[in-house]
Amino acid sequence: MATSASRLAERLRQPAYTGENRCTPCTVLNTAIAVCLSAIAAVFLTPVFGLLALGVGVAAIYFRGYLVPGTPELTKRYLPDRVLRWFGKAPELPDPGEAVDVEAYLFEVGAVEETDGENLVLTGEFEAVWQEAIDEAGTNPVGAAGKLLDVAEPGVEERGDACVVTDGGMKAADWPSEAALVADLGAVRVLGDRDADWTARDHTEQGRILAGLRVFAERCPACGGTPGLGEETVESCCRRAEVFTYSCRDCGACLLEIEQ
């Protein structure tokens, strides 16, 4: 009997929307719907029928991830970013204060220079020391990431389209790829040597600088291929967005994503 029940449960379960893939906004939305429907059933039919409806609804959400068919598409289409942001499903808005001038900063630390009076490229000296730091970080990205984020039990995992640095299995930070992570690990070491105020800068400011620097990478940290600009659509359970990308044309590793 127990075996039959477990087999039935496995047939009902949708791994794409449950377990680690469970979407908080979808779950909250469908639970609210289930509660409302059960309350209506209890008022207009009987309390017992209302409890039964609630039990069926909760079971459906538990095994399938949602109660209302098509919920992922509905949340993508109708839930605004300000609602999704409550659940960490939408990008954070930029700080209202003055942002660091990344271009001016990179000039100041000797990372970039002008060519032909208009184009910016990495200086040969900076490119060499950054590549050396990238190669060193690539030999032990877990240890380097743990030191950077000051986590006790670091790990590096691929989760969907992201590279996630964990602390004891819990997410500590994420990057668009391991190549982007390694690029930043190398950059932090180089910028720390050139900028006396680097460690005093907040994480938001550091993140803007590191992302801006990644756009100048002429070699992929993962395979040595050539990165290039492109456009694509990225999707999660609740969102669909058009983004500009800077990715390796050989291995596909994404170094940067910017929502249009």
TORTIVEX-421321 format. One line per 5 residues: number of its first residue (from 1); for each residue x, z, y of N, C-alpha, C. Coordinates in nm, 4 decimals. Each point is the difference from the previous one (the first is absolute). Example, Ala and Ser with C-alpha at 12.3 -4.5 7.8 and 13.67 -1.06 7.14 Angstrom:
REM residues 2
1) 1.3190/0.7800/-0.5690/-0.0890/0.0000/0.1190/0.0900/0.0000/0.1200; -0.0350/-0.0720/0.1050/0.0820/0.0060/0.1190/-0.0770/0.0730/0.1090
REM end
This chain:
REM residues 260
1) 0.0842/0.0000/-0.1210/-0.0842/0.0000/0.1210/0.0873/0.0000/0.1255; 0.1040/0.0852/-0.0023/0.0893/0.0079/0.1151/0.0737/-0.1320/0.0197; 0.0379/-0.0605/-0.1153/0.0710/-0.1278/0.0080/-0.0885/-0.1077/0.0589; -0.1261/-0.0039/-0.0408/-0.0940/-0.0993/0.0526/-0.0205/0.0187/0.1500; -0.0078/0.1257/0.0438/-0.0191/0.0283/0.1421/0.1218/-0.0441/0.0809
6) 0.1207/0.0242/-0.0539/0.1212/-0.0389/0.0728/0.0129/-0.1510/0.0068; -0.0427/-0.0683/-0.1081/0.0043/-0.1467/0.0029/-0.0979/-0.0551/0.1029; -0.1174/0.0615/0.0072/-0.0986/-0.0427/0.0989/0.0530/0.0232/0.1414; 0.0654/0.1139/0.0194/0.0554/0.0310/0.1319/0.1064/-0.1017/0.0398; 0.0831/-0.0404/-0.0970/0.1041/-0.0976/0.0298/-0.0589/-0.1359/0.0335
11) -0.1109/-0.0353/-0.0662/-0.0648/-0.1282/0.0298/-0.0625/0.0010/0.1391; -0.0495/0.1163/0.0416/-0.0631/0.0100/0.1313/0.1022/0.0073/0.1131; 0.1169/0.0534/-0.0299/0.0995/0.0239/0.1048/0.0565/-0.1312/0.0544; 0.0191/-0.0047/0.1315/0.0635/-0.1141/0.0660/0.1332/0.0457/0.0588; 0.1112/-0.0257/-0.0700/0.1302/0.0469/0.0477/0.0362/-0.0502/0.1393
16) -0.0533/-0.1156/0.0398/0.0336/-0.0565/0.1313/-0.0514/0.0862/0.1138; -0.1018/0.0860/-0.0286/-0.0604/0.0795/0.1076/-0.0023/0.1502/-0.0308; 0.0682/0.0423/-0.1060/0.0021/0.1419/-0.0359/0.1442/0.0473/-0.0183; 0.0145/0.1297/-0.0258/0.1340/0.0559/-0.0173/0.0810/-0.0133/0.1277; 0.1245/-0.0470/-0.0121/0.0865/-0.0157/0.1168/-0.0523/-0.1067/0.0953
21) -0.0850/-0.0910/-0.0519/-0.0535/-0.1083/0.0836/-0.1310/0.0376/0.0679; -0.0461/0.1231/-0.0197/-0.1261/0.0397/0.0605/0.0122/-0.0011/0.1519; -0.1015/-0.0555/0.0639/-0.0002/-0.0124/0.1455/-0.0844/0.1113/0.0610; 0.0588/0.0793/0.0866/-0.0716/0.1128/0.0595/-0.1205/-0.0432/0.0828; 0.0123/-0.0998/0.0908/-0.1181/-0.0408/0.0769/-0.1145/-0.0477/-0.0884
26) 0.0311/-0.0792/-0.1029/-0.1045/-0.0482/-0.0912/-0.0663/0.1163/-0.0730; 0.0815/0.0959/-0.0445/-0.0537/0.1142/-0.0726/-0.0913/0.0839/0.0887; 0.0454/0.0268/0.1222/-0.0807/0.0793/0.0938/-0.1300/-0.0721/0.0331; 0.0084/-0.1286/0.0294/-0.1182/-0.0778/0.0347/-0.1009/-0.0015/-0.1137; 0.0473/-0.0237/-0.1217/-0.0912/-0.0075/-0.1138/-0.0557/0.1358/-0.0397
31) 0.0795/0.1050/0.0160/-0.0505/0.1350/-0.0281/-0.1113/0.0355/0.0971; 0.0179/-0.0358/0.1272/-0.1043/0.0255/0.0995/-0.1280/-0.0746/-0.0353; 0.0144/-0.1237/-0.0455/-0.1168/-0.0792/-0.0413/-0.0694/0.0646/-0.1194; 0.0810/0.0472/-0.0973/-0.0565/0.0636/-0.1185/-0.0775/0.1266/0.0362; 0.0555/0.0794/0.0928/-0.0675/0.1232/0.0433/-0.1315/-0.0336/0.0695
36) 0.0013/-0.1000/0.0864/-0.1220/-0.0397/0.0722/-0.1072/-0.0500/-0.0959; 0.0390/-0.0839/-0.0964/-0.0961/-0.0534/-0.0961/-0.0586/0.1107/-0.0879; 0.0848/0.0950/-0.0408/-0.0494/0.1099/-0.0840/-0.0934/0.0904/0.0800; 0.0301/0.0190/0.1295/-0.0880/0.0817/0.0848/-0.1368/-0.0661/0.0156; 0.0002/-0.1309/0.0181/-0.1266/-0.0740/0.0114/-0.0786/0.0107/-0.1292
41) 0.0701/-0.0141/-0.1139/-0.0662/0.0100/-0.1302/-0.0583/0.1395/-0.0209; 0.0730/0.1037/0.0442/-0.0476/0.1375/-0.0169/-0.1253/0.0261/0.0838; -0.0067/-0.0596/0.1200/-0.1140/0.0222/0.0896/-0.1226/-0.0778/-0.0453; 0.0188/-0.1267/-0.0345/-0.1145/-0.0856/-0.0298/-0.0358/-0.0033/-0.1487; 0.0891/0.0446/-0.0861/-0.0316/0.0053/-0.1435/0.0022/0.1472/-0.0433
46) 0.1095/0.0420/-0.0621/0.0138/0.1410/-0.0391/0.1445/0.0438/0.0206; 0.0240/0.1311/0.0217/0.1376/0.0488/0.0144/0.0865/-0.0341/-0.1210; -0.0608/0.0065/-0.1183/0.0760/-0.0312/-0.1220/0.0465/-0.1449/0.0028; -0.0897/-0.0905/0.0408/0.0360/-0.1411/0.0080/0.1096/-0.0203/0.1053; -0.0058/0.0783/0.1072/0.1033/-0.0089/0.1030/0.1354/0.0417/-0.0531
51) 0.0052/0.1095/-0.0769/0.1256/0.0443/-0.0595/0.0528/-0.1018/-0.0997; -0.0927/-0.0604/-0.0761/0.0395/-0.1018/-0.0971/0.0612/-0.1213/0.0717; -0.0631/-0.0408/0.1104/0.0514/-0.1129/0.0770/0.1375/0.0309/0.0568; 0.0192/0.1245/0.0466/0.1291/0.0398/0.0549/0.1076/-0.0029/-0.1092; -0.0358/0.0498/-0.1185/0.0948/0.0001/-0.1108/0.0421/-0.1406/-0.0405
56) -0.0969/-0.0910/-0.0060/0.0310/-0.1388/-0.0350/0.0884/-0.0636/0.1070; -0.0325/0.0280/0.1274/0.0785/-0.0561/0.1089/0.1428/0.0494/-0.0007; 0.0193/0.1306/-0.0179/0.1343/0.0579/-0.0029/0.0793/-0.0545/-0.1185; -0.0662/-0.0153/-0.1159/0.0666/-0.0546/-0.1185/0.0457/-0.1437/0.0249; -0.0862/-0.0775/0.0648/0.0352/-0.1393/0.0302/0.1201/-0.0067/0.0927
61) 0.0005/0.0865/0.1011/0.1128/0.0019/0.0937/0.1281/0.0453/-0.0701; -0.0122/0.0967/-0.0886/0.1161/0.0518/-0.0715/0.0616/-0.1068/-0.0908; -0.0847/-0.0703/-0.0761/0.0503/-0.0962/-0.0978/0.0296/-0.1373/0.0604; -0.0767/-0.0411/0.1018/0.0133/-0.1357/0.0524/0.0643/-0.0063/0.1387; 0.0063/0.1157/0.0691/0.0597/0.0008/0.1322/-0.1015/-0.0133/0.1117
66) -0.1176/-0.0530/-0.0304/-0.1043/-0.0144/0.1009/-0.1360/-0.0088/-0.0682; -0.1037/0.0216/0.0766/-0.1378/-0.0053/-0.0485/-0.0668/-0.1313/0.0366; 0.0163/-0.0429/0.1258/-0.0625/-0.1221/0.0485/0.0878/-0.1201/-0.0336; -0.0506/-0.0997/-0.0733/0.0800/-0.1191/-0.0322/0.0518/-0.0666/0.1272; 0.1248/-0.0461/-0.0074/0.0578/-0.0686/0.1152/0.0520/0.0917/0.1082
71) 0.0137/0.1300/-0.0293/0.0455/0.0952/0.1014/0.1330/-0.0393/0.0651; 0.1035/-0.0419/-0.0773/0.1260/-0.0358/0.0662/-0.0180/-0.1069/0.1077; -0.0801/-0.1019/-0.0289/-0.0220/-0.1046/0.0995/-0.0804/0.0519/0.1186; -0.0945/0.0893/-0.0268/-0.0806/0.0557/0.1087/0.0852/0.0823/0.0954; 0.0914/0.0818/-0.0555/0.0840/0.0835/0.0864/0.0970/-0.0859/0.0800
76) 0.0513/-0.1067/-0.0602/0.0886/-0.0895/0.0732/-0.0726/-0.0631/0.1184; -0.1265/-0.0346/-0.0235/-0.0735/-0.0759/0.1005/-0.0612/0.0879/0.1083; -0.0485/0.1185/-0.0385/-0.0827/0.0754/0.0943/0.0595/0.1306/0.0502; 0.0939/0.0614/-0.0722/0.0563/0.1257/0.0488/0.1054/-0.0290/0.1060; -0.0142/0.0525/0.1209/0.0980/-0.0258/0.1058/0.1311/0.0726/-0.0269
81) 0.1068/-0.0489/0.0652/0.1325/0.0601/-0.0181/0.0019/0.1474/0.0363; -0.0775/0.0400/0.1003/0.0038/0.1409/0.0412/-0.0513/0.0912/-0.1103; -0.0911/-0.0514/-0.0859/-0.0483/0.0782/-0.1139/0.1041/-0.0014/-0.1112; 0.0550/-0.1192/-0.0296/0.1005/-0.0102/-0.1047/0.1237/0.0822/0.0334; 0.0295/0.0118/0.1292/0.1189/0.0753/0.0417/-0.0111/0.1480/-0.0375
86) -0.1241/0.0506/-0.0060/-0.0182/0.1403/-0.0410/0.0539/0.0227/-0.1409; -0.0029/-0.1061/-0.0819/0.0424/0.0114/-0.1391/0.1374/-0.0622/-0.0230; 0.0695/-0.0349/0.1079/0.1319/-0.0603/-0.0147/-0.0027/-0.1423/-0.0492; -0.1108/-0.0720/0.0240/-0.0142/-0.1360/-0.0500/0.0207/-0.1052/0.1074; 0.0223/0.0389/0.1217/0.0222/-0.0957/0.1087/0.1293/0.0381/0.0700
91) 0.0687/-0.0976/0.0561/0.1261/0.0323/0.0667/-0.0220/0.0901/0.1197; 0.0925/0.0929/0.0205/-0.0101/0.0882/0.1152/0.0181/-0.0804/0.1286; -0.0744/0.0357/0.1013/0.0157/-0.0658/0.1292/0.1314/0.0433/0.0630; 0.0632/-0.0881/0.0794/0.1251/0.0385/0.0652/-0.0203/0.1198/0.0911; 0.1052/0.0796/0.0149/-0.0077/0.1132/0.0922/-0.0274/-0.0510/0.1411
96) -0.0864/0.0691/0.0758/-0.0314/-0.0466/0.1345/0.1164/0.0118/0.0970; 0.0992/0.0818/-0.0341/0.1135/0.0165/0.0892/0.0909/-0.1214/-0.0001; 0.1028/0.0032/0.0815/0.0924/-0.1120/0.0117/0.0788/-0.0147/-0.1291; 0.0002/-0.1197/-0.0558/0.0724/-0.0253/-0.1245/0.1444/-0.0358/0.0318; 0.0882/0.0217/-0.0976/0.1394/-0.0346/0.0192/0.0122/-0.1518/0.0130
101) 0.0867/-0.0445/0.0888/0.0294/-0.1424/0.0147/0.1017/-0.0351/-0.1081; -0.0489/-0.0523/-0.1123/0.0856/-0.0227/-0.1158/0.1105/-0.0999/0.0313; -0.0345/-0.1072/0.0689/0.0997/-0.1022/0.0318/0.1131/0.0580/0.0843; -0.0366/0.0759/0.1041/0.1017/0.0612/0.0855/0.0849/0.0991/-0.0789; -0.0639/0.0733/-0.0910/0.0724/0.0978/-0.0805/0.1029/-0.0695/-0.0894
106) -0.0415/-0.1091/-0.0643/0.0908/-0.0705/-0.0903/0.1179/-0.0611/0.0763; -0.0254/-0.0431/0.1237/0.1102/-0.0458/0.0841/0.0954/0.1163/0.0284; -0.0571/0.1153/0.0315/0.0799/0.1158/0.0408/0.0936/0.0466/-0.1104; -0.0471/-0.0048/-0.1257/0.0832/0.0480/-0.1105/0.0873/-0.1110/-0.0591; -0.0041/-0.1179/0.0635/0.0856/-0.1095/-0.0456/-0.0470/-0.0663/-0.1269
111) -0.1317/0.0055/-0.0267/-0.0529/-0.0602/-0.1217/-0.0290/-0.1483/0.0160; -0.0433/-0.0420/0.1208/-0.0378/-0.1400/0.0206/0.0705/-0.0579/0.1226; -0.0002/-0.1315/0.0055/0.0554/-0.0721/0.1137/-0.0778/-0.1292/0.0188; 0.0108/-0.0581/0.1181/-0.0692/-0.1252/0.0291/0.0848/-0.1192/-0.0423; -0.0689/-0.1042/-0.0459/0.0663/-0.1273/-0.0258/-0.0761/-0.1068/0.0775
116) 0.0710/-0.0901/0.0609/-0.0617/-0.1076/0.0784/-0.0859/0.0549/0.1139; 0.0243/0.1247/0.0380/-0.0720/0.0569/0.1122/-0.1439/0.0378/-0.0270; -0.0490/-0.0128/-0.1244/-0.1407/0.0334/-0.0269/-0.0245/0.0638/-0.1358; 0.0715/-0.0423/-0.1031/-0.0222/0.0552/-0.1331/0.0854/0.1249/-0.0230; -0.0577/0.0948/-0.0730/0.0720/0.1222/-0.0348/0.0399/-0.0031/-0.1468
121) 0.1219/0.0417/-0.0271/0.0490/0.0091/-0.1377/0.0820/0.1277/-0.0128; 0.0222/0.0403/-0.1237/0.0874/0.1147/-0.0234/0.1429/-0.0352/0.0406; 0.0686/0.0967/0.0548/0.1426/-0.0216/0.0248/0.0709/0.0000/-0.1347; 0.1074/-0.0742/-0.0088/0.0723/-0.0078/-0.1268/0.0497/0.1364/-0.0464; 0.0453/0.0804/0.0935/0.0527/0.1332/-0.0351/-0.1099/0.0901/-0.0538
126) -0.1183/-0.0005/0.0677/-0.1091/0.0861/-0.0458/-0.0519/-0.0474/-0.1351; -0.0131/-0.1305/-0.0156/-0.0495/-0.0539/-0.1267/0.0887/0.0434/-0.1160; 0.1307/0.0000/0.0219/0.0939/0.0368/-0.1063/-0.0148/0.1469/-0.0395; -0.0061/0.0900/0.0993/-0.0092/0.1431/-0.0337/-0.1386/0.0338/-0.0550; -0.1040/-0.0690/0.0491/-0.1350/0.0235/-0.0531/-0.0073/-0.0451/-0.1455
131) 0.0574/-0.1168/-0.0310/-0.0026/-0.0492/-0.1372/0.0759/0.0931/-0.0936; 0.1119/0.0523/0.0483/0.0769/0.0952/-0.0810/-0.0833/0.1249/-0.0295; -0.0733/0.0491/0.1026/-0.0842/0.1185/-0.0184/-0.1174/-0.0304/-0.0925; -0.0555/-0.1211/0.0102/-0.1102/-0.0410/-0.0883/0.0470/-0.0028/-0.1449; 0.1171/-0.0591/-0.0223/0.0534/-0.0073/-0.1371/0.0204/0.1393/-0.0583
136) 0.0484/0.0915/0.0824/0.0221/0.1370/-0.0476/-0.1327/0.0697/-0.0296; -0.0976/-0.0155/0.0890/-0.1312/0.0626/-0.0223/-0.0688/-0.0588/-0.1224; 0.0234/-0.1294/-0.0259/-0.0638/-0.0650/-0.1143/0.0468/0.0509/-0.1341; 0.1163/0.0641/-0.0041/0.0487/0.0550/-0.1270/-0.0757/0.1261/-0.0402; -0.0580/0.0701/0.0981/-0.0764/0.1217/-0.0295/-0.1089/0.0187/0.1053
141) -0.1028/-0.0877/0.0009/-0.1047/0.0113/0.1024/-0.0801/0.1290/-0.0095; -0.0149/0.0533/-0.1212/-0.0770/0.1241/-0.0158/0.0702/0.1150/0.0717; 0.1290/0.0145/-0.0263/0.0747/0.1075/0.0641/0.0073/-0.0167/0.1502; 0.0208/-0.1254/0.0455/0.0097/-0.0252/0.1437/-0.1334/0.0248/0.0692; -0.1103/-0.0411/-0.0656/-0.1328/0.0222/0.0580/-0.0325/0.1489/0.0044
146) 0.0378/0.0721/-0.1047/-0.0239/0.1434/-0.0020/0.0731/0.0718/0.1111; 0.1238/-0.0433/0.0255/0.0787/0.0605/0.1078/-0.0600/-0.0338/0.1355; -0.0446/-0.1254/0.0165/-0.0576/-0.0428/0.1275/-0.1262/0.0781/0.0325; -0.0872/0.0168/-0.0991/-0.1289/0.0655/0.0232/0.0034/0.1495/-0.0269; 0.1144/0.0495/-0.0481/0.0169/0.1419/-0.0296/-0.1068/0.0491/-0.0980
151) -0.0100/-0.0698/-0.1139/-0.0947/0.0393/-0.1043/0.0757/0.0579/-0.1183; -0.0617/0.0961/-0.0669/0.0669/0.0738/-0.1067/0.0089/-0.0789/-0.1301; -0.1085/-0.0720/-0.0346/-0.0034/-0.0742/-0.1260/-0.0322/-0.1468/0.0284; 0.0972/-0.0748/0.0525/-0.0287/-0.1371/0.0428/-0.0207/-0.0957/-0.1166; -0.0787/-0.1023/0.0262/-0.0218/-0.1088/-0.0934/-0.0364/-0.1237/0.0797
156) 0.0203/-0.1166/-0.0591/-0.0366/-0.1263/0.0637/-0.0842/-0.0784/-0.0995; -0.1220/-0.0359/0.0406/-0.0927/-0.0682/-0.0892/-0.0616/-0.1209/0.0690; -0.0314/-0.1018/-0.0798/-0.0777/-0.1133/0.0495/-0.1473/0.0313/-0.0261; -0.0790/0.0062/0.1060/-0.1433/0.0253/-0.0119/-0.0744/-0.1107/0.0727; -0.0574/-0.0910/-0.0775/-0.0662/-0.1143/0.0612/0.1026/-0.0863/0.0707
161) -0.0226/-0.0277/0.1267/0.0922/-0.0820/0.0782/0.0965/0.0846/0.0824; 0.0071/0.1279/-0.0283/0.0853/0.0888/0.0796/0.1064/0.0655/-0.0861; 0.1096/0.0384/0.0651/0.1034/0.0812/-0.0629/-0.0173/0.1413/0.0540; -0.0283/0.0930/-0.0882/-0.0333/0.1361/0.0411/0.1117/0.0966/-0.0379; 0.0431/0.0781/0.0974/0.0940/0.1093/-0.0266/-0.0828/0.1248/-0.0243
166) 0.0240/0.0665/-0.1121/-0.0800/0.1156/-0.0381/0.0831/0.1280/0.0033; -0.0709/0.1100/0.0071/0.0597/0.1333/-0.0101/-0.0759/0.0734/-0.1081; 0.0618/0.0101/-0.1170/-0.0684/0.0622/-0.1135/-0.1236/-0.0780/-0.0426; 0.0031/-0.1322/0.0152/-0.1130/-0.0845/-0.0379/-0.0992/-0.0247/0.1108; 0.0072/0.0775/0.1096/-0.0913/-0.0169/0.1122/0.0635/-0.0918/0.1051
171) -0.0819/-0.0853/0.0594/0.0499/-0.0958/0.0986/0.0573/0.0710/0.1216; 0.1222/-0.0392/0.0373/0.0637/0.0545/0.1201/0.0048/-0.1042/0.1108; 0.0237/-0.1255/-0.0369/0.0057/-0.1095/0.0974/-0.0053/-0.1308/-0.0776; -0.0294/-0.1095/0.0709/-0.0028/-0.1293/-0.0687/0.0600/-0.1100/0.0857; 0.0464/-0.1053/-0.0677/0.0575/-0.1188/0.0619/-0.0654/-0.1225/-0.0633
176) 0.0060/-0.1160/0.0646/-0.0619/-0.1193/-0.0594/0.0682/-0.0483/-0.1271; 0.1235/0.0433/-0.0247/0.0717/-0.0372/-0.1223/0.1223/0.0896/-0.0130; 0.0608/-0.0008/-0.1188/0.1231/0.0778/-0.0168/0.1124/-0.0614/0.0834; -0.0051/-0.1324/0.0198/0.1001/-0.0654/0.0836/-0.0063/0.0536/0.1429; -0.1221/0.0189/0.0519/-0.0163/0.0550/0.1348/0.0504/0.1438/0.0054
181) -0.0268/0.0768/-0.1054/0.0478/0.1379/-0.0059/0.1522/0.0041/0.0046; 0.0636/-0.0812/-0.0835/0.1469/-0.0007/-0.0056/0.0591/-0.0462/0.1328; -0.0661/-0.0984/0.0641/0.0469/-0.0459/0.1313/-0.0024/0.1144/0.0996; -0.1065/0.0797/-0.0011/-0.0107/0.1130/0.0925/0.0985/0.1110/-0.0339; 0.0216/0.0235/-0.1278/0.0958/0.1036/-0.0393/0.1398/-0.0334/0.0528
186) 0.0353/-0.1282/-0.0092/0.1288/-0.0422/0.0539/0.0023/0.0088/0.1511; -0.1101/-0.0414/0.0640/-0.0062/-0.0006/0.1462/0.0085/0.1409/0.0566; -0.0632/0.0951/-0.0671/0.0028/0.1390/0.0487/0.1428/0.0521/0.0072; 0.0789/-0.0341/-0.1000/0.1388/0.0459/-0.0001/0.0782/-0.0627/0.1154; -0.0194/-0.1309/0.0210/0.0741/-0.0696/0.1051/-0.0453/0.0455/0.1384
191) -0.1306/0.0087/0.0202/-0.0514/0.0412/0.1314/0.0351/0.1454/0.0295; 0.0034/0.0829/-0.1029/0.0379/0.1393/0.0200/0.1418/0.0142/0.0512; 0.0879/-0.0948/-0.0384/0.1388/0.0023/0.0474/0.0118/-0.0506/0.1430; -0.0957/-0.0832/0.0439/0.0101/-0.0641/0.1314/-0.0881/0.0654/0.1060; -0.0984/0.0746/-0.0429/-0.0967/0.0592/0.0927/0.0043/0.1526/-0.0146
196) 0.0559/0.0673/0.0978/0.0127/0.1464/-0.0069/-0.1357/0.0689/-0.0013; -0.1034/-0.0689/0.0492/-0.1336/0.0599/0.0063/-0.0897/-0.0419/-0.1154; 0.0557/-0.0688/-0.0999/-0.0840/-0.0549/-0.1066/-0.0845/0.1064/-0.0693; 0.0611/0.1086/-0.0406/-0.0740/0.1031/-0.0741/-0.1018/0.0725/0.0877; 0.0172/-0.0077/0.1321/-0.0944/0.0655/0.0911/-0.1229/-0.0865/0.0256
201) 0.0060/-0.1267/-0.0340/-0.1139/-0.0895/0.0209/-0.1088/0.0322/-0.1021; -0.1266/-0.0109/0.0396/-0.1068/0.0288/-0.0958/-0.0126/-0.1138/-0.1003; -0.0728/0.0253/-0.1084/-0.0092/-0.0970/-0.1094/-0.0670/-0.1296/0.0433; -0.0957/0.0096/0.0930/-0.0683/-0.1211/0.0474/0.0988/-0.0912/0.0712; 0.0819/0.0578/0.0849/0.0986/-0.0783/0.0746/0.1043/-0.0578/-0.0948
206) 0.0475/0.0810/-0.0932/0.0967/-0.0498/-0.0977/-0.0605/-0.1145/-0.0816; -0.1269/0.0152/-0.0375/-0.0655/-0.1033/-0.0796/-0.0087/-0.1321/0.0734; -0.0317/0.0044/0.1312/-0.0072/-0.1231/0.0796/0.1371/-0.0687/0.0057; 0.1031/0.0797/0.0189/0.1357/-0.0561/0.0097/0.0401/-0.0639/-0.1334; -0.0231/0.0705/-0.1087/0.0387/-0.0515/-0.1314/-0.0773/-0.1263/-0.0357
211) -0.1295/-0.0017/0.0303/-0.0803/-0.1190/-0.0274/0.0478/-0.1173/0.0839; 0.0313/0.0272/0.1283/0.0497/-0.1060/0.0867/0.1333/-0.0549/-0.0475; 0.0842/0.0867/-0.0524/0.1303/-0.0442/-0.0497/-0.0149/-0.0862/-0.1250; -0.0958/0.0344/-0.0862/-0.0188/-0.0752/-0.1246/-0.0269/-0.1482/0.0243; -0.0648/-0.0320/0.1137/-0.0318/-0.1394/0.0306/0.1265/-0.0838/0.0193
216) 0.1127/0.0658/0.0312/0.1245/-0.0726/0.0218/0.0825/-0.0139/-0.1281; -0.0470/0.0578/-0.1103/0.0744/-0.0110/-0.1258/0.0043/-0.1453/-0.0454; 0.1172/-0.0508/-0.0230/0.0161/-0.1389/-0.0425/0.0218/-0.0127/-0.1491; 0.0135/0.1135/-0.0680/0.0132/0.0012/-0.1454/-0.0958/0.1027/-0.0577; -0.0640/-0.0341/-0.1100/-0.0910/0.0931/-0.0667/0.0812/0.1097/-0.0683
221) -0.0301/0.1269/0.0255/0.0737/0.1088/-0.0651/-0.0174/0.0008/-0.1519; -0.1055/-0.0640/-0.0491/-0.0268/0.0027/-0.1437/0.0776/-0.1076/-0.0759; 0.0021/-0.1240/0.0543/0.0605/-0.1096/-0.0759/0.1016/-0.0812/0.0792; 0.0128/0.0272/0.1293/0.0923/-0.0769/0.0811/-0.0570/-0.1303/0.0511; -0.1292/-0.0249/-0.0272/-0.0645/-0.1220/0.0458/-0.0270/0.0022/0.1493
226) -0.0649/-0.1067/0.0487/-0.0261/-0.0142/0.1426/-0.1434/0.0377/0.0347; -0.0217/0.0998/0.0858/-0.1363/0.0365/0.0418/-0.0542/-0.1006/0.1013; -0.1336/-0.0063/0.0074/-0.0637/-0.0870/0.0973/-0.1355/0.0546/0.0393; -0.0517/-0.0484/0.1130/-0.1298/0.0430/0.0500/-0.1125/-0.0736/-0.0721; -0.1138/0.0681/-0.0160/-0.1166/-0.0614/-0.0618/-0.1258/0.0765/0.0363
231) -0.1121/-0.0453/-0.0533/-0.1284/0.0655/0.0206/-0.0690/0.0144/-0.1349; -0.0741/0.1083/-0.0175/-0.0774/0.0171/-0.1218/-0.1119/0.0995/0.0221; -0.0907/0.0036/-0.0970/-0.1103/0.0953/0.0024/0.0299/0.1104/-0.0987; -0.0054/0.1254/0.0455/0.0208/0.1138/-0.0891/-0.1319/0.0739/-0.0158; -0.0236/0.0496/-0.1213/-0.1258/0.0676/-0.0281/0.0241/0.1332/-0.0687
236) -0.0822/0.0962/0.0328/-0.0095/0.1242/-0.0753/-0.1455/0.0100/-0.0432; -0.0366/0.1101/-0.0592/-0.1388/0.0143/-0.0415/-0.0944/-0.0117/0.1180; 0.0434/0.0481/0.1161/-0.0899/0.0096/0.1154/0.0340/-0.0919/0.1160; 0.1129/-0.0673/-0.0054/0.0403/-0.0774/0.1168/0.0495/-0.1385/-0.0389; -0.0188/-0.0932/0.0905/0.0591/-0.1318/-0.0097/0.0578/-0.0314/0.1372
241) 0.1271/-0.0362/0.0062/0.0635/-0.0214/0.1298/0.0969/-0.1173/-0.0073; 0.0113/-0.0715/0.1114/0.0977/-0.1073/0.0131/0.1271/0.0601/0.0590; 0.1137/-0.0294/-0.0623/0.1252/0.0582/0.0465/0.1081/-0.1070/0.0129; 0.0915/0.0230/0.0940/0.1233/-0.0767/0.0065/0.1001/0.0713/-0.0906; 0.0771/-0.0763/-0.0751/0.0967/0.0602/-0.0907/0.1399/-0.0557/0.0254
246) 0.0979/0.0808/-0.0349/0.1392/-0.0454/-0.0026/0.0484/0.0316/-0.1401; 0.0042/-0.1024/-0.0840/0.0248/0.0196/-0.1428/0.1093/-0.0932/-0.0503; 0.0623/0.0403/-0.1101/0.1035/-0.0820/-0.0623/-0.0644/-0.1240/-0.0619; 0.0549/-0.1164/0.0313/-0.0556/-0.1245/-0.0541/0.0365/-0.0192/-0.1463; 0.0976/0.0772/-0.0499/0.0434/-0.0150/-0.1390/-0.0720/0.0963/-0.0940
251) 0.0068/0.1310/0.0295/-0.0603/0.0988/-0.0906/-0.1352/0.0512/0.0477; -0.0378/-0.0297/0.1254/-0.1299/0.0418/0.0516/-0.0051/0.1394/0.0560; 0.1123/0.0727/-0.0012/0.0008/0.1371/0.0533/-0.0382/-0.0011/0.1468; -0.0972/0.0829/0.0371/-0.0478/0.0060/0.1383/0.0806/0.1032/0.0780; 0.0579/-0.0441/0.1108/0.0764/0.0910/0.0844/-0.0841/0.0583/0.1123
256) -0.1055/-0.0732/0.0404/-0.0815/0.0491/0.1106/-0.1375/-0.0647/-0.0049; -0.1042/0.0808/0.0292/-0.1365/-0.0490/0.0155/-0.0535/0.0484/0.1345; -0.0564/-0.0924/0.0761/-0.0601/0.0365/0.1281/-0.1412/-0.0576/0.0018; -0.0998/0.0869/0.0161/-0.1377/-0.0473/0.0004/-0.0266/-0.0824/0.1245; -0.0662/-0.1140/-0.0197/-0.0317/-0.0886/0.1126/-0.1059/0.0621/0.0883
REM end
